Structure formats: structure tokens, C-alpha cells
């Protein structure tokens, strides 16, 4: 299973005072049951030191996949010209399209709309893990973390 973590929730995944939903998400990442996918731009946006350190160690250990910049940058540029994205996180949509990651942890509602847009993310459709409504670990969170069909076959 492949996932992308938006910068706006990095503290919930990697921080000291994580909500239950963030802690459970991190446990899946740390155990290897969930594979984090990152891009050069996403790493540059992360100013949360604990997140950067954990991700860098994961890349070196082969637990985290860092996509090659060229294809992601090219797809981001194409998406910008197409004008289909409502959010200002076109680079995350490009990352999902290139990497095949279909699970997004984010609290950005406009990005949720883009990630759920069949014209942008399909086969399989994108799913959003969010703590906008509830910070505890819900059945919906459990269902998302148990879904094995959230990474497009490469």
C-alpha cells in the first residue's frame, strides 16, 4: 500500500503529541505495512525536523520511495496547463499519478476534492485519510489502513 502525507498533517504523523489517528498511521508506516512515497518538492516543503529525519532514514533504508524528479515535475507542469486541479497542491496530484500512491493523509479540503476526482486519480481511485472531523481512530480510518488496493500496479 502506498501513501502520501501532506505537509499540513506532518506533525500529526511524526510529532510528539499525535492524535490517535496520526499515531496509527505512523505505526503502519514504521512497520512497513504502508509505504510512504515522496517527491523532491514535498521533501523541500517539510520543515518539520522529525519528519525530515525519519523520511531521510527511510529513504536510505529503502522503506520509503522517493520518486525521480523529472517525471513528477513534468506531470506537475502538464497538470498546471490543464487547469483541472482546484487545490494549490498540484505537485501532490502529480506525485500520486506518477507513483501510483492512492492514499493521501491531508486536512486540505480542496486537495481532498482533487484526490477524489476520477479525472485526476483513477485505477484505483484515490482515498483520503483525514482528521478534519475526528482526531480519534475511527472505523473509517481502520478501513483505509486495511485496504490493500491503494497503490496502482506499476
DSSP file (Angstrom, degrees, kcal/mol; ACC not computed):
  #  RESIDUE AA STRUCTURE BP1 BP2  ACC     N-H-->O    O-->H-N    N-H-->O    O-->H-N    TCO  KAPPA ALPHA  PHI   PSI    X-CA   Y-CA   Z-CA
    1    1 A X              0   0    0      0, 0.0    34,-3.2     0, 0.0     2,-0.4   0.000 360.0 360.0 360.0 135.8    0.0    0.0    0.0
    2    2 A X  E     -a   35   0A   0    148,-1.0   100,-0.9    32,-0.2   101,-0.9  -0.899 360.0-179.9-116.3 140.8    1.4    3.4   -0.9
    3    3 A X  E     -ab  36 103A   0     32,-2.6    34,-2.6    -2,-0.4     2,-0.4  -0.955  20.1-148.7-140.2 156.2    0.6    6.7    0.7
    4    4 A X  E     - b   0 104A   0     99,-2.4   101,-2.7    -2,-0.3     2,-0.6  -0.978  13.3-151.3-121.2 136.5    1.4   10.4    0.6
    5    5 A X  E     - b   0 105A   0     -2,-0.4   101,-0.2    32,-0.4     2,-0.1  -0.951  15.2-137.8-111.0 120.6    1.5   12.7    3.7
    6    6 A X    >   -     0   0    0     99,-2.8     3,-1.7    -2,-0.6     4,-0.3  -0.426  20.3-118.8 -72.0 149.7    0.6   16.3    3.1
    7    7 A X  G >  S+     0   0    0      1,-0.3     3,-1.4     2,-0.2     4,-0.4   0.828 108.8  69.3 -58.1 -33.2    2.7   18.9    4.9
    8    8 A X  G 3  S+     0   0    0      1,-0.3    -1,-0.3     2,-0.1    98,-0.1   0.597 109.3  33.9 -68.9  -7.8   -0.3   20.2    6.8
    9    9 A X  G X> S+     0   0    0     -3,-1.7     4,-1.2    96,-0.2     3,-0.9   0.258  82.3 107.7-124.1  10.6   -0.6   16.9    8.8
   10   10 A X  H <> S+     0   0    0     -3,-1.4     4,-3.0    -4,-0.3     3,-0.4   0.861  79.7  55.5 -59.8 -34.7    3.1   16.0    9.2
   11   11 A X  H 3> S+     0   0    0     -4,-0.4     4,-1.4     1,-0.2    -1,-0.3   0.811 104.1  54.8 -66.6 -28.6    3.0   17.0   12.8
   12   12 A X  H <4 S+     0   0    0     -3,-0.9    -1,-0.2     2,-0.2    -2,-0.2   0.754 117.3  35.6 -74.8 -24.2    0.1   14.5   13.3
   13   13 A X  H  < S+     0   0    0     -4,-1.2    -2,-0.2    -3,-0.4    -3,-0.1   0.849 134.2  21.0 -93.9 -42.1    2.2   11.7   11.9
   14   14 A X  H  < S+     0   0    0     -4,-3.0    -3,-0.2    -5,-0.2    -2,-0.2   0.479 100.2 103.0-110.0  -5.4    5.7   12.5   13.1
   15   15 A X  S  < S-     0   0    0     -4,-1.4     3,-0.4    -5,-0.4    -4,-0.0  -0.073  74.6-116.7 -79.4 177.2    5.1   14.8   16.1
   16   16 A X  S    S+     0   0    0      1,-0.2     2,-0.6     2,-0.0    -1,-0.1   0.849 110.0  45.6 -80.2 -37.5    5.3   14.2   19.8
   17   17 A X  S    S+     0   0    0     -6,-0.1    -1,-0.2     0, 0.0     2,-0.1  -0.481  81.5 168.2-107.2  60.3    1.6   14.9   20.6
   18   18 A X        -     0   0    0     -2,-0.6    -6,-0.1    -3,-0.4    -5,-0.1  -0.446  35.6-119.7 -75.1 142.8    0.0   12.9   17.8
   19   19 A X     >  -     0   0    0     -2,-0.1     4,-2.6     1,-0.1     3,-0.3  -0.390  36.2-101.3 -70.4 163.2   -3.7   12.3   17.7
   20   20 A X  H  > S+     0   0    0      1,-0.2     4,-2.3     2,-0.2   116,-0.2   0.873 123.4  52.9 -55.3 -41.3   -4.7    8.6   17.8
   21   21 A X  H  > S+     0   0    0    114,-2.3     4,-1.7     1,-0.2    -1,-0.2   0.891 111.5  46.2 -64.3 -39.3   -5.4    8.6   14.0
   22   22 A X  H  > S+     0   0    0    113,-0.4     4,-2.5    -3,-0.3    -2,-0.2   0.889 111.1  52.1 -68.8 -39.9   -1.9   10.0   13.3
   23   23 A X  H  X S+     0   0    0     -4,-2.6     4,-2.3     1,-0.2    -2,-0.2   0.915 110.7  47.5 -62.7 -43.3   -0.2    7.6   15.7
   24   24 A X  H  X S+     0   0    0     -4,-2.3     4,-1.7     2,-0.2    -1,-0.2   0.877 110.7  51.9 -67.0 -37.6   -1.9    4.6   14.0
   25   25 A X  H  X S+     0   0    0     -4,-1.7     4,-2.0    -5,-0.2    -2,-0.2   0.941 110.8  48.1 -62.1 -46.9   -1.0    5.9   10.5
   26   26 A X  H  X S+     0   0    0     -4,-2.5     4,-3.4     1,-0.2     5,-0.2   0.890 106.5  57.1 -61.5 -39.9    2.7    6.3   11.6
   27   27 A X  H  X S+     0   0    0     -4,-2.3     4,-1.9     1,-0.2     6,-0.3   0.896 107.1  49.0 -58.4 -40.2    2.7    2.8   13.1
   28   28 A X  H  X>S+     0   0    0     -4,-1.7     6,-1.7     2,-0.2     5,-1.0   0.909 113.6  46.4 -65.7 -41.8    1.7    1.4    9.7
   29   29 A X  H ><5S+     0   0    0     -4,-2.0     3,-0.9     1,-0.2    -2,-0.2   0.951 113.4  48.2 -62.4 -48.7    4.4    3.4    8.0
   30   30 A X  H 3<5S+     0   0    0     -4,-3.4    -1,-0.2     1,-0.3    -2,-0.2   0.805 110.7  51.2 -65.7 -30.7    7.0    2.4   10.6
   31   31 A X  H 3<5S-     0   0    0     -4,-1.9    -1,-0.3    -5,-0.2    -2,-0.2   0.640 111.6-118.4 -81.1 -14.7    6.1   -1.3   10.4
   32   32 A X  T <<5S+     0   0    0     -3,-0.9    -3,-0.2    -4,-0.8    -2,-0.1   0.427  86.3 113.8  90.0  -1.3    6.4   -1.3    6.6
   33   33 A X  S   <S+     0   0    0     -5,-1.0     2,-0.4    -6,-0.3    -4,-0.2   0.747  82.4  40.4 -71.7 -22.1    2.7   -2.2    6.0
   34   34 A X  S    S-     0   0    0     -6,-1.7     2,-0.6    -7,-0.1    -2,-0.3  -0.996  81.7-147.9-127.4 130.2    2.2    1.2    4.5
   35   35 A X  E     -a    2   0A   0    -34,-3.2   -32,-2.6    -2,-0.4     2,-0.3  -0.882  10.2-140.4-107.2 122.7    4.8    2.6    2.2
   36   36 A X  E     -a    3   0A   0     -2,-0.6    29,-2.3    27,-0.4     2,-0.4  -0.579  12.8-159.0 -78.9 139.4    5.4    6.4    2.1
   37   37 A X  E     +d   65   0B   0    -34,-2.6   -32,-0.4    -2,-0.3     2,-0.3  -0.979  15.5 176.6-119.7 132.2    6.0    8.0   -1.3
   38   38 A X  E     -d   66   0B   0     27,-2.5    29,-2.6    -2,-0.4     2,-0.3  -0.890  16.7-150.7-132.6 162.4    7.7   11.4   -1.5
   39   39 A X     >  -     0   0    0     -2,-0.3     4,-2.3    27,-0.2     5,-0.2  -0.814  36.3-104.3-123.5 167.9    9.0   13.8   -4.1
   40   40 A X  H  > S+     0   0    0     27,-0.3     4,-2.0    -2,-0.3     5,-0.1   0.916 122.0  48.5 -57.7 -44.1   11.8   16.3   -4.1
   41   41 A X  H  > S+     0   0    0      2,-0.2     4,-1.9     1,-0.2    -1,-0.2   0.902 109.2  51.5 -67.1 -41.2    9.3   19.2   -3.7
   42   42 A X  H  > S+     0   0    0      1,-0.2     4,-1.4     2,-0.2    -1,-0.2   0.916 110.6  49.4 -62.2 -42.4    7.4   17.5   -0.9
   43   43 A X  H  < S+     0   0    0     -4,-2.3    -1,-0.2     1,-0.2    -2,-0.2   0.891 108.8  52.9 -62.4 -38.8   10.6   17.0    1.0
   44   44 A X  H  < S+     0   0    0     -4,-2.0    -1,-0.2     1,-0.2    -2,-0.2   0.846 107.7  51.9 -65.5 -33.5   11.6   20.6    0.4
   45   45 A X  H  < S+     0   0    0     -4,-1.9     2,-0.7    -5,-0.1    -1,-0.2   0.791  86.7  96.0 -72.4 -28.5    8.2   21.7    1.9
   46   46 A X     <  +     0   0    0     -4,-1.4   -40,-0.0    -3,-0.2   -39,-0.0  -0.498  38.3 162.7 -70.1 109.4    8.6   19.7    5.1
   47   47 A X        +     0   0    0     -2,-0.7     2,-0.9   -40,-0.1    -1,-0.2   0.309  42.5 109.1-106.4   7.1   10.0   22.0    7.7
   48   48 A X    >>  -     0   0    0      1,-0.2     4,-2.2     2,-0.0     3,-0.5  -0.766  62.0-152.8 -85.3 108.7    9.1   19.6   10.5
   49   49 A X  H 3> S+     0   0    0     -2,-0.9     4,-2.6     1,-0.3     5,-0.2   0.849  89.6  52.0 -56.9 -44.4   12.5   18.3   11.6
   50   50 A X  H 3> S+     0   0    0      1,-0.2     4,-2.3     2,-0.2    -1,-0.3   0.891 110.7  49.4 -62.6 -38.0   11.3   14.9   13.0
   51   51 A X  H <> S+     0   0    0     -3,-0.5     4,-2.7     2,-0.2     5,-0.2   0.946 111.2  48.6 -65.1 -48.0    9.5   14.2    9.7
   52   52 A X  H  X S+     0   0    0     -4,-2.2     4,-2.7     1,-0.2     5,-0.2   0.911 113.0  47.9 -59.1 -44.4   12.5   15.1    7.6
   53   53 A X  H  X S+     0   0    0     -4,-2.6     4,-2.3     2,-0.2    -1,-0.2   0.939 113.7  45.9 -64.0 -47.5   14.9   12.9    9.7
   54   54 A X  H  X S+     0   0    0     -4,-2.3     4,-2.2    -5,-0.2    -2,-0.2   0.914 115.0  47.8 -62.9 -42.8   12.6    9.9    9.7
   55   55 A X  H  X S+     0   0    0     -4,-2.7     4,-2.6     2,-0.2    -2,-0.2   0.927 110.4  50.8 -65.6 -45.3   12.0   10.2    6.0
   56   56 A X  H  X S+     0   0    0     -4,-2.7     4,-2.1    -5,-0.2    -1,-0.2   0.914 111.9  47.7 -59.5 -42.5   15.6   10.6    5.1
   57   57 A X  H  X S+     0   0    0     -4,-2.3     4,-2.0     1,-0.2    -1,-0.2   0.898 111.6  51.3 -63.9 -39.9   16.5    7.5    7.2
   58   58 A X  H  X>S+     0   0    0     -4,-2.2     5,-2.2     2,-0.2     6,-1.4   0.866 108.1  51.1 -66.0 -37.3   13.6    5.6    5.5
   59   59 A X  H ><5S+     0   0    0     -4,-2.6     3,-0.9     4,-0.2    -1,-0.2   0.939 111.5  47.8 -63.9 -46.2   14.9    6.5    2.0
   60   60 A X  H 3<5S+     0   0    0     -4,-2.1    -2,-0.2     1,-0.2    -1,-0.2   0.853 113.8  47.5 -62.7 -34.9   18.4    5.3    2.9
   61   61 A X  H 3<5S-     0   0    0     -4,-2.0    -1,-0.2    -5,-0.2    -2,-0.2   0.543 114.1-117.2 -84.2  -7.2   16.9    2.1    4.3
   62   62 A X  T <<5S+     0   0    0     -3,-0.9    -3,-0.2    -4,-0.7    -4,-0.1   0.621  86.0 112.7  81.7  13.0   14.7    1.5    1.3
   63   63 A X  S   <S+     0   0    0     -5,-2.2   -27,-0.4    -6,-0.2     2,-0.4   0.648  72.6  52.0 -88.7 -17.7   11.4    1.8    3.3
   64   64 A X  S    S-     0   0    0     -6,-1.4     2,-0.6   -29,-0.1    -2,-0.2  -0.964  78.5-138.4-123.2 136.2   10.4    5.0    1.6
   65   65 A X  E     -d   37   0B   0    -29,-2.3   -27,-2.5    -2,-0.4     2,-0.6  -0.837  11.6-164.4 -99.1 120.8   10.2    5.6   -2.1
   66   66 A X  E     -d   38   0B   0     -2,-0.6   -27,-0.2   -29,-0.2     2,-0.1  -0.916  20.9-135.0-101.6 118.1   11.4    8.9   -3.4
   67   67 A X        -     0   0    0    -29,-2.6   -27,-0.3    -2,-0.6     2,-0.2  -0.392  26.4 -99.1 -71.6 148.1   10.2    9.4   -7.0
   68   68 A X     >  -     0   0    0      1,-0.1     4,-1.1   -29,-0.1     3,-0.2  -0.462  31.5-130.7 -64.2 133.9   12.6   10.7   -9.6
   69   69 A X  H  > S+     0   0    0      1,-0.2     4,-3.2    -2,-0.2     5,-0.3   0.866  94.1  66.6 -59.9 -40.7   12.1   14.5  -10.0
   70   70 A X  H  > S+     0   0    0      1,-0.2     4,-2.6     2,-0.2     5,-0.2   0.915 104.2  39.3 -51.2 -59.1   11.8   14.6  -13.8
   71   71 A X  H  > S+     0   0    0      1,-0.2     4,-2.3     2,-0.2    -1,-0.2   0.882 118.8  48.1 -62.3 -38.4    8.6   12.7  -14.4
   72   72 A X  H  X S+     0   0    0     -4,-1.1     4,-2.4     2,-0.2    -1,-0.2   0.934 113.6  46.9 -68.3 -44.9    6.9   14.3  -11.3
   73   73 A X  H  X S+     0   0    0     -4,-3.2     4,-2.2     2,-0.2    -2,-0.2   0.902 112.9  50.0 -62.5 -41.5    7.9   17.8  -12.4
   74   74 A X  H  X S+     0   0    0     -4,-2.6     4,-2.1    -5,-0.3    -1,-0.2   0.920 111.7  47.1 -63.7 -44.1    6.8   17.2  -15.9
   75   75 A X  H  X S+     0   0    0     -4,-2.3     4,-2.6     1,-0.2    -1,-0.2   0.877 109.9  53.9 -66.9 -36.7    3.4   15.9  -14.9
   76   76 A X  H  X S+     0   0    0     -4,-2.4     4,-2.2     2,-0.2    -1,-0.2   0.916 108.6  49.3 -61.7 -43.2    3.0   18.8  -12.5
   77   77 A X  H  X S+     0   0    0     -4,-2.2     4,-1.8     2,-0.2    -2,-0.2   0.913 111.5  48.9 -62.7 -43.1    3.7   21.2  -15.3
   78   78 A X  H  X S+     0   0    0     -4,-2.1     4,-2.2     1,-0.2    -2,-0.2   0.917 110.4  50.8 -62.9 -44.0    1.1   19.4  -17.5
   79   79 A X  H  X>S+     0   0    0     -4,-2.6     4,-1.8     1,-0.2     5,-0.6   0.887 107.3  54.6 -61.8 -39.0   -1.5   19.5  -14.8
   80   80 A X  H  <5S+     0   0    0     -4,-2.2    -1,-0.2     1,-0.2    -2,-0.2   0.899 110.2  45.9 -60.9 -41.4   -0.9   23.2  -14.3
   81   81 A X  H  <5S+     0   0    0     -4,-1.8    -1,-0.2     1,-0.2    -2,-0.2   0.865 109.5  55.0 -69.1 -35.9   -1.6   23.8  -18.0
   82   82 A X  H  <5S-     0   0    0     -4,-2.2    -2,-0.2    -5,-0.1    -1,-0.2   0.830  92.2-150.7 -69.0 -31.5   -4.7   21.6  -18.0
   83   83 A X  T  <5 +     0   0    0     -4,-1.8    -3,-0.1    -5,-0.2    -4,-0.1   0.739  54.1 126.4  70.8  24.7   -6.2   23.6  -15.1
   84   84 A X      < +     0   0    0     -5,-0.6     2,-0.2    35,-0.0    -4,-0.1   0.742  44.7  92.0 -84.8 -24.0   -8.2   20.7  -13.6
   85   85 A X        -     0   0    0     -6,-0.4     5,-0.1     1,-0.1    26,-0.1  -0.508  50.3-170.1 -78.7 137.5   -6.9   21.0  -10.1
   86   86 A X        +     0   0    0     24,-0.3    -1,-0.1    -2,-0.2    25,-0.1   0.717  67.8  71.0 -92.4 -26.6   -8.8   23.1   -7.6
   87   87 A X  S    S-     0   0    0     23,-0.4     3,-0.2    24,-0.1    -2,-0.0  -0.298  83.6-123.2 -87.0 171.9   -6.1   23.0   -4.9
   88   88 A X  S    S+     0   0    0      1,-0.2     3,-0.2    -2,-0.1    -1,-0.1   0.133  95.4  86.0 -97.4  19.4   -2.7   24.6   -4.8
   89   89 A X    >>  +     0   0    0      1,-0.2     3,-1.4     2,-0.1     4,-1.3  -0.329  40.6 142.2-114.1  48.2   -1.1   21.2   -4.3
   90   90 A X  H 3>  +     0   0    0      1,-0.3     4,-2.6     2,-0.2     5,-0.2   0.837  68.4  64.8 -57.2 -33.3   -0.8   20.2   -7.9
   91   91 A X  H 3> S+     0   0    0      1,-0.2     4,-2.0    -3,-0.2    -1,-0.3   0.812  99.7  51.4 -63.1 -29.1    2.6   18.6   -7.1
   92   92 A X  H <> S+     0   0    0     -3,-1.4     4,-2.2     2,-0.2    -1,-0.2   0.858 109.5  48.9 -75.9 -34.8    0.9   16.1   -4.8
   93   93 A X  H  X S+     0   0    0     -4,-1.3     4,-2.5     2,-0.2    -2,-0.2   0.917 112.3  49.3 -66.4 -42.8   -1.6   15.1   -7.6
   94   94 A X  H  X S+     0   0    0     -4,-2.6     4,-2.5     1,-0.2     5,-0.3   0.911 109.9  51.7 -61.2 -42.3    1.4   14.7   -9.9
   95   95 A X  H  X S+     0   0    0     -4,-2.0     4,-2.8     1,-0.2     6,-0.4   0.913 110.6  48.1 -61.5 -43.2    3.2   12.6   -7.3
   96   96 A X  H  X S+     0   0    0     -4,-2.2     4,-2.2     1,-0.2    -2,-0.2   0.917 112.3  49.0 -63.7 -43.2    0.2   10.3   -7.0
   97   97 A X  H  < S+     0   0    0     -4,-2.5    -2,-0.2     1,-0.2    -1,-0.2   0.918 118.1  38.9 -63.7 -43.6   -0.2    9.9  -10.7
   98   98 A X  H  < S+     0   0    0     -4,-2.5    -2,-0.2    -5,-0.2    -1,-0.2   0.908 123.8  38.0 -74.1 -42.9    3.5    9.1  -11.3
   99   99 A X  H  < S-     0   0    0     -4,-2.8    -3,-0.2    -5,-0.3    -2,-0.2   0.775  98.6-127.1 -82.6 -27.3    4.0    6.9   -8.2
  100  100 A X     <  +     0   0    0     -4,-2.2    52,-2.9    -5,-0.3   -98,-0.2   0.442  53.2 154.0  89.9   0.7    0.6    5.1   -8.1
  101  101 A X  B     +E  151   0C   0     -6,-0.4    -1,-0.3    50,-0.2    50,-0.2  -0.434  18.6 178.5 -64.2 133.2    0.0    6.1   -4.5
  102  102 A X        +     0   0    0     48,-2.0    25,-2.6  -100,-0.9     2,-0.5   0.247  53.5  79.3-124.9  12.2   -3.7    6.2   -3.8
  103  103 A X  E     -bc   3 127A   0   -101,-0.9   -99,-2.4    47,-0.3     2,-0.5  -0.990  55.7-173.7-121.8 127.5   -3.9    7.1   -0.1
  104  104 A X  E     -bc   4 128A   0     23,-2.3    25,-3.5    -2,-0.5     2,-0.7  -0.977  14.3-157.3-121.6 127.4   -3.5   10.7    0.9
  105  105 A X  E     +bc   5 129A   0   -101,-2.7   -99,-2.8    -2,-0.5     2,-0.3  -0.925  44.3 127.8-101.7 113.2   -3.3   11.9    4.5
  106  106 A X        -     0   0    0     23,-1.7    26,-0.3    -2,-0.7    25,-0.1  -0.987  54.2-151.2-160.2 155.5   -4.3   15.5    4.5
  107  107 A X        +     0   0    0     -2,-0.3     2,-0.8    23,-0.2    23,-0.1   0.087  64.8 113.9-116.8  20.3   -6.6   18.0    6.0
  108  108 A X     >  -     0   0    0      1,-0.2     4,-2.1     2,-0.0     5,-0.1  -0.834  51.7-161.2 -94.4 107.9   -6.8   20.3    3.0
  109  109 A X  H  > S+     0   0    0     -2,-0.8     4,-1.9     1,-0.2    -1,-0.2   0.846  89.2  52.3 -63.3 -36.7  -10.4   20.1    1.7
  110  110 A X  H  > S+     0   0    0      1,-0.2     4,-1.9     2,-0.2   -23,-0.4   0.903 110.4  49.1 -65.7 -39.3   -9.6   21.4   -1.8
  111  111 A X  H  > S+     0   0    0      2,-0.2     4,-2.9     1,-0.2    -2,-0.2   0.866 105.8  57.8 -66.6 -35.9   -6.9   18.7   -2.1
  112  112 A X  H  X S+     0   0    0     -4,-2.1     4,-1.8     2,-0.2    -1,-0.2   0.924 106.0  49.9 -57.9 -44.4   -9.4   16.1   -1.0
  113  113 A X  H  < S+     0   0    0     -4,-1.9     4,-0.5     1,-0.2    -2,-0.2   0.928 112.6  46.3 -61.1 -45.6  -11.6   17.1   -3.9
  114  114 A X  H >< S+     0   0    0     -4,-1.9     3,-1.2     1,-0.2     7,-0.3   0.923 111.7  50.8 -62.3 -44.1   -8.7   16.8   -6.4
  115  115 A X  H 3< S+     0   0    0     -4,-2.9    11,-0.6     1,-0.3    -1,-0.2   0.802 112.6  47.0 -67.4 -28.3   -7.6   13.5   -4.9
  116  116 A X  T 3< S+     0   0    0     -4,-1.8     2,-0.6    -5,-0.2    -1,-0.3   0.459  85.0 112.5 -89.7  -1.6  -11.1   12.1   -5.2
  117  117 A X    X>  -     0   0    0     -3,-1.2     4,-2.9    -4,-0.5     3,-1.8  -0.625  60.1-150.9 -77.5 116.6  -11.6   13.4   -8.8
  118  118 A X  T 34 S+     0   0    0     -2,-0.6    -1,-0.2     1,-0.3    -4,-0.0   0.785  95.9  60.1 -58.2 -29.3  -11.8   10.4  -11.1
  119  119 A X  T 34 S+     0   0    0      1,-0.1    -1,-0.3   -35,-0.1     3,-0.1   0.725 116.7  31.8 -71.9 -20.1  -10.3   12.5  -13.9
  120  120 A X  T <4 S+     0   0    0     -3,-1.8     2,-0.5     1,-0.3    -2,-0.2   0.825 128.9  26.7-103.1 -43.6   -7.2   13.1  -11.9
  121  121 A X  S  <>S+     0   0    0     -4,-2.9     5,-0.7    -7,-0.3     2,-0.3  -0.967  77.6 141.6-128.7 114.8   -6.7    9.9   -9.8
  122  122 A X  T   5 +     0   0    0     -2,-0.5     3,-0.2     3,-0.2    30,-0.1  -0.969  29.8  67.2-149.5 161.6   -8.1    6.6  -11.0
  123  123 A X  T   5S+     0   0    0     -2,-0.3    -1,-0.2     3,-0.0    30,-0.1   0.958 129.9  16.4  56.6  69.5   -7.5    2.9  -11.3
  124  124 A X  T   5S-     0   0    0     28,-0.1    28,-0.1    25,-0.1    26,-0.0   0.656 111.0-121.5 -83.3 167.2   -7.7    2.6   -8.4
  125  125 A X  T   5 -     0   0    0     -3,-0.2    -3,-0.2     1,-0.1     2,-0.2  -0.286  32.2-100.4 -66.8 152.3   -9.5    5.8   -7.2
  126  126 A X      < -     0   0    0     -5,-0.7     2,-0.3   -11,-0.6   -23,-0.2  -0.477  34.2-158.4 -74.8 145.4   -7.8    8.0   -4.6
  127  127 A X  E     -c  103   0A   0    -25,-2.6   -23,-2.3    -2,-0.2     2,-0.5  -0.946   6.9-140.5-124.6 146.4   -8.8    7.8   -0.9
  128  128 A X  E     -c  104   0A   0     -2,-0.3     2,-0.6   -25,-0.2   -23,-0.2  -0.924   6.4-162.1-115.8 129.9   -8.3   10.4    1.7
  129  129 A X  E     +c  105   0A   0    -25,-3.5   -23,-1.7    -2,-0.5     2,-0.3  -0.949  30.5 166.9-104.6 118.6   -7.3    9.8    5.3
  130  130 A X        -     0   0    0     -2,-0.6     4,-0.2   -25,-0.2   -23,-0.2  -0.946  42.7-161.4-139.3 154.2   -8.2   12.9    7.3
  131  131 A X        +     0   0    0     -2,-0.3   -24,-0.1   -25,-0.1    -1,-0.1   0.038  63.4 110.6-118.7  23.4   -8.6   14.2   10.9
  132  132 A X  S    S+     0   0    0    -26,-0.3     3,-0.1     1,-0.1    -1,-0.1   0.919  91.4  27.0 -60.7 -43.8  -10.7   17.2   10.0
  133  133 A X  S    S+     0   0    0      1,-0.3     2,-0.4    -3,-0.1    -1,-0.1   0.892 135.0  12.0 -87.9 -44.4  -13.8   15.8   11.6
  134  134 A X        -     0   0    0     -4,-0.2    -1,-0.3     2,-0.1     4,-0.1  -0.999  47.3-163.0-142.3 137.2  -12.3   13.5   14.2
  135  135 A X  S    S+     0   0    0     -2,-0.4  -114,-2.3    -3,-0.1  -113,-0.4   0.619  70.4  88.5 -91.9 -16.5   -8.8   13.0   15.7
  136  136 A X  S    S-     0   0    0   -116,-0.2     2,-0.9  -117,-0.1    -2,-0.1  -0.272  95.6 -91.1 -77.1 171.6   -9.5    9.6   17.2
  137  137 A X        -     0   0    0      4,-0.1     2,-0.1     3,-0.0    -1,-0.1  -0.748  53.9-171.4 -89.1 107.0   -9.0    6.4   15.2
  138  138 A X     >  -     0   0    0     -2,-0.9     4,-2.3    -4,-0.1     5,-0.1  -0.358  39.5-104.5 -94.7 172.1  -12.3    5.6   13.6
  139  139 A X  H  > S+     0   0    0      1,-0.2     4,-2.7     2,-0.2     5,-0.2   0.856 123.0  56.6 -61.7 -35.3  -13.7    2.6   11.7
  140  140 A X  H  > S+     0   0    0      2,-0.2     4,-2.0     1,-0.2    -1,-0.2   0.907 107.1  47.8 -64.1 -41.2  -13.2    4.7    8.5
  141  141 A X  H  > S+     0   0    0      2,-0.2     4,-2.4     1,-0.2    -2,-0.2   0.937 112.1  50.0 -62.2 -46.0   -9.5    5.2    9.3
  142  142 A X  H  X S+     0   0    0     -4,-2.3     4,-1.4     1,-0.2    -2,-0.2   0.909 109.0  52.0 -58.7 -43.7   -9.2    1.5   10.1
  143  143 A X  H  X S+     0   0    0     -4,-2.7     4,-0.8     1,-0.2    -1,-0.2   0.903 109.9  48.8 -61.7 -42.1  -10.8    0.6    6.8
  144  144 A X  H >< S+     0   0    0     -4,-2.0     3,-0.7     1,-0.2    -1,-0.2   0.921 111.6  48.3 -64.4 -43.8   -8.5    2.8    4.8
  145  145 A X  H 3< S+     0   0    0     -4,-2.4    -1,-0.2     1,-0.2    -2,-0.2   0.701 112.3  50.4 -71.7 -17.9   -5.4    1.4    6.5
  146  146 A X  H 3< S+     0   0    0     -4,-1.4     2,-0.5    -5,-0.2    -1,-0.2   0.576  83.7 107.2 -92.3 -11.7   -6.6   -2.1    5.9
  147  147 A X    <<  -     0   0    0     -4,-0.8     3,-0.4    -3,-0.7    -3,-0.0  -0.564  47.0-172.6 -73.6 118.3   -7.3   -1.5    2.1
  148  148 A X  S    S+     0   0    0     -2,-0.5    -1,-0.2     1,-0.2     3,-0.2   0.418  72.6  75.8 -89.6   0.3   -4.6   -3.3    0.1
  149  149 A X        +     0   0    0      1,-0.2    -1,-0.2  -148,-0.1   -25,-0.1  -0.159  62.0 103.8-105.7  38.6   -5.8   -1.8   -3.2
  150  150 A X        +     0   0    0     -3,-0.4   -48,-2.0     1,-0.1  -148,-1.0  -0.139  65.0  68.8-115.6  38.9   -4.3    1.7   -2.7
  151  151 A X  B    S-E  101   0C   0    -50,-0.2   -50,-0.2  -150,-0.2    -1,-0.1  -0.844  80.5-126.5-152.8 114.9   -1.3    1.5   -4.9
  152  152 A X        -     0   0    0    -52,-2.9     2,-0.2    -2,-0.3   -28,-0.1  -0.337  35.2-106.0 -61.3 138.4   -1.6    1.4   -8.7
  153  153 A X              0   0    0      1,-0.1    -1,-0.1   -30,-0.1   -53,-0.0  -0.464 360.0 360.0 -65.7 134.5    0.3   -1.5  -10.2
  154  154 A X              0   0    0     -2,-0.2    -1,-0.1    -3,-0.1    -2,-0.1   0.415 360.0 360.0 -95.1 360.0    3.4   -0.4  -11.9
